[in-house]
Amino acid sequence: MYKVWKERSILPGFGLSMGITVLYLSLIVLFPLAGLFLKTSSMTWEQFWHVVLDPRVMAAYRVSFGASFGAALINTIFGFIVAWVLVRYDFPGKRLMDALIDLPFALPTAVAGIALTTIYSQNGWIGRLIEPLGIKVAFTPLGIMLALTFIGIPFVVRTLQPVLEELEKETEEAAVSLGAYRWKTFVRVIFPQLLPALLTGFTLAFARSIGEYGSVVFISGNMPMKTEIAPLLIMTKLEQYDYSGATAIALVMLIISFFMLLVINILQWRANRSLTTV
């Protein structure tokens, strides 16, 4: 068995590289997660359910996962449009626009939260224009979704761009020459090839949004039962030295996130499989 692995390995030093890989993943991923489970196991089942089913905690779960899902969905739609424009069209300022996509990566999340709150607050540049229309962004779930959309857009765009660049335009031209309309060409030819990348971008944006704290804590207002997010509750528990309660909330977030990401990965795998069998 080892001989087969060794023959199939491209890089030299399979044993050493595999050992480093396992050690790295254990130190960075497995051990911290194991510590999370061990710390939570110090609680009784009654204490655990009392913490995670508290109405305030449940409301925080709904805000965190609902806003994260909505922001990831928005980023998937508009991130596709942005990536399409950057790949398929040439226009003045294209390189600048392409560079601005990475700004949320470099900008500290706290700075992003303060900037968004300043702009969309009641007296902000945009907030005072939309307030008379009955649209309130700052200190509402809409503001949370806006902040999560800001920090998640690069994941979708950067995931789609390489796939769009590799698409063969000859296939689209052939479909058009055979009498297919543009919309039908997009639905039957282009979209199936982009679906796995879209799901990957959605997954990355969703996963990034779930644990976001810095940008959300300013624009949300942190009102219990309304705009309080789960990461803030975890920080509150830690400040109160309630480490077991903090790990219990984090454990539930981990399990729900893992389940949702598993479902998305299964959909992505099926999309890739259907694409390769066509």
N, C-alpha and C positions, 0 to 999 in steps of 0.2 A: 504494500500500500504506500509506504514512504517513498519507494522507488518511483511509483507512478506520479506522485506529487512532485518529486524532484525533477522528473523529466518534463512535466508540464509547466514548471516554473520558468518564467522568462528572466527574472532578476536572479543574480547569484546570491548564495547565502540564505536559502529558504528557512532553515532552522533558526538562525539568528534574527532575521527580519520578522518571522512569525512570532518569536518570543518577545521582541520589542513591541510588536503590534498588540499582542495580548496584554503585556504589562502596561502599555500606555492607555489602552481602553479600560483596563481594570482601575488604574489610578484616577483617571479623569471621569469615567462614567459609572462603572460597576460599583466601586467602593462607596462613592457618595450616595448612590441610590440604595445600596444595602444599608448604609447608616440611617437613611430616611426610614426604612422599614423597621430597623432595630429600635430606633428611638420611639417610633409609634407603637411598637409592640409592648412598651412599658406601661401603656394604658390598658385598662380593662375595656371589654366591648361596650359596656354601658357608658363609660367615659368617652370613648371614641365616637359613638353615635350621638352622644349629647353635644359634642363639639361640632361635628360635620353637618348635623341636621338642624343646628340653630338657625332660626329664621334670618338672622343677619348674615350668616355665612352662606345660606342658600341664595339669598338675594345677590350677594357678591359673586357667586358662581354664575348666576344668570347674566349679570352685567358683563363679566369677563368673557365668558364663552359666546354670548350673543353678540357683543361688540366685535370680538375677534373674528367670528364667522362672517359677520356683515362686512367688516373691513377687508377681509381676505377675498370675499366675493366681488366687492367693488374694485379691488386691485387687479383681480383676474380679468375683469371686463376692460377696464381702462388701461391696465398695463399691457394688454394685448394690442390695443389701439396705438399706444405710444411706441411699443416695439415695432409694430408694422410700419408706422410712419418713419421711424429712424432707420429701418432697414430698406424699405422700398422706395423712398423718395429722397431727392437731393434738394436742399433749400438753404438759404443764408441762415447762419446761426445753428446749423445742425450739430456741429461738434460741441458747441456750448450747451445746447439742450441735452446732448448725450452725457456730458460731464455732470450736469445738474442732477441727473438721475441718481448718482452715487452720493449726493450730499447728505441724505439721511444716514448713510453709513459712517460718515466722518463727523457729523454734528452730534455733540453730546445730547442725550435724550432730554435732560433737564432744560437745556437751552431751547430745544424744540418745543417743549411744553410751555415754557414761559412765553415764547414768541407767538404760539398759537393762541394762548390765553389773551395776550395783549391785543392781538388783531381781531379776535372774535368775541371779546367781552362786550358788554353793553355799550361802553364808550370807545370801543376799538374802531379801527378803520373800516372793517367790514361789518362788525357787529352792530354798529349804529345805523347802518344802511338796511340791514335785514330785520332788525328788531321791530320796526313799524309794521313789517309784513307778518309778524307773528312767529318768526323763526328765531329761536334762541339756541345758540351753539354752546357757548361756554357754560360749564357747570350743569351739563345735561348729558344723557347717554349719547346724543348726537356728537357732542364734543369729544367724547371718548373714542367713538368710531372714527372721527376725523383725525385724531392723533395717531391711531393705529393704522389708518390708511397712509398717513405720511411716512411712518417708519417701515411700512411693508411694501411699498411700491417698487423699490429696487429689486426685490427678490423675484417678482414676476417678470419684469422687463429683462433682467439679465439672464433669466432662465430661458425666455423665449427667443431672444436675439440670435443665439447661435443656430437654433433650429430653423428660424426664418431664413437665415443666410444660406443654409444648406439646401433649402427647398429648390427643386429644379423648376425653373420657369417654363421649360419645354413641356412639362406635364400639363401646366395650366393652359398653355397655348394650344396643345393638342386637344384638350377638352373643349376649348372655345371653338376651334376649327371643326369639331364634330357637332357643333350646334348647341352646346351647353351655354346657358346664360351665366352671367357673372356670379349671381347668388348661388346657382346650382353648382358651379365650379368650386365655389368656396366651401359649400356644405359637403359635397361628395369627394372633393380632391384635396383641398387644403386643410380643412378643419380636422379630419381624422389623423393627419400627420402631426398636427399641433396639439392634439388632445393630451397625450402623455406629458408634454412640457407644461401645458396649462395646469394640469393636476399637480405637477411638481411645484410650480410657482405658487399655486394656491396653498399647498401643504406648508411650504417654507414661510409664506406670509402669515398663515394661521398660527403656526408654531411660534413664530417670533412675537406675534401679538399677544398670545396667552400670558406670557411671562413679563410683558412690558410694564414698567413701573414709572420710570423717570418722567416721560412725556405725559403720561396720563394723570399722574397725581396732582398736577397743577390745573389742568383744564377740567377735571372732573368735579372738583369741589368737595369730593370725599364725603358726600352726605349718605349716612347709613340708610340701607333699604332702597336707595335711589341711584346714586352714582359711585358707590364704594366698590372698589375692585378687590378680588381675592388676594393678589400680591400685597396690597396695603394691609389687609387683615393679618397676613402672615408677619409683616413687619411690626404691626401693633402687638401681636402675641410675643414676638421676640423681645420687644422693648419692655414688655411686662414679665420677661423671664419665663414665659409659658412655652418652653421649647416643645413639649409634647403636643400641645394644641396647635402650634405652628406647623409641626411636621405632619399632624393629622390632616390639616387643610391642604398642605402641599401634596400629601399622598393621594388624596381624592383627585386633585387637579392632574397629577401624574397619570392616574389610572384612566380618567376620562380622556385626557389628551392622547394617551397610547392607543386607546380603543378607536378614537376618531381618526388618528393617523394610520392605524392598521386598515380601517375601512377604505381610506383614500388610497393607500398603497395597493390594496387589492384591486380597486377600480383602475388604477394606473397600470398594473400588471395585465389586466384584461384588455385595456386599450392597446398596450404594446403588443400583446399576443395577437389580437385581431388585425393589427396593422401589419405584422410580419407574415400572417397567413394569407393576406390578400394578394 
